[in-house]
């Protein structure tokens, strides 16, 4: 059976040409050259052993065999497209696409996704990790988790967590620097910076009414990177409370002082406007609310 079927691309070229009665217009529709369409029509005619078009000086027309075959091809391609859409729609109903920022995904979300999958086994969960703005208009992403000010273009957002920052470092670095028992001793440390954050070391020292030491130190564009640098013992970082919670619990980091600086931005659940009650969005909203509730009660986050 398969060897008796003509190649699909020849059928698409034939259908477009038969519908428009123009190889030039068919080529433009299919983003092919006129020559490519002509060769595909010729290949189909050779495969069938009949002439499908009468080629005249300024126009073409379907032969009797071509008209009969065109009717059959149009019907079958329409049925195929309809079935493909049905399969795609069923797949869309079960695929849950979650977009997350890089740092939040690596330090918080990924380790918890297995609980989402266990809670909703009928969903096929896809995690896309990016800090880019999500375009909900194309319908590809169902929900996004973003670190921001709560305002996102053409999207609805719910704040799920706020956070604070405080000095953290590896236990070995603390011991190497003599214990770091007072904030003033940070002037002798290498300070790790997260590039782009408004809650800077300068603001933390100002809150403590201490002069900013302006010591040289590495800068990283992602919070997760600055945390990993602190774990490696490169210095002291301003640890974001949500991102460092698991590393503090595991002993990879220690919090040096209790003085915490509030962060203006927070973690938001973002989705298409009006989609709050869509089954996939509602399921994810319920799950993440439970996860955040458990996390904040365990870590006493503000």
Helices and strands as residue ranges (DSSP letters): G 2-4, H 8-20, H 23-30, H 34-48, E 53-55, E 60-62, H 64-94, E 95-100, H 102-104, I 105-109, G 110-112, H 113-119, E 124-129, G 136-138, E 143-148, E 156-161, E 164-169, H 171-176, G 183-188, E 191-194, H 201-207, E 219-220, H 223-231, E 236-240, H 241-249, E 254-255, E 261-262, E 266-271, H 279-299
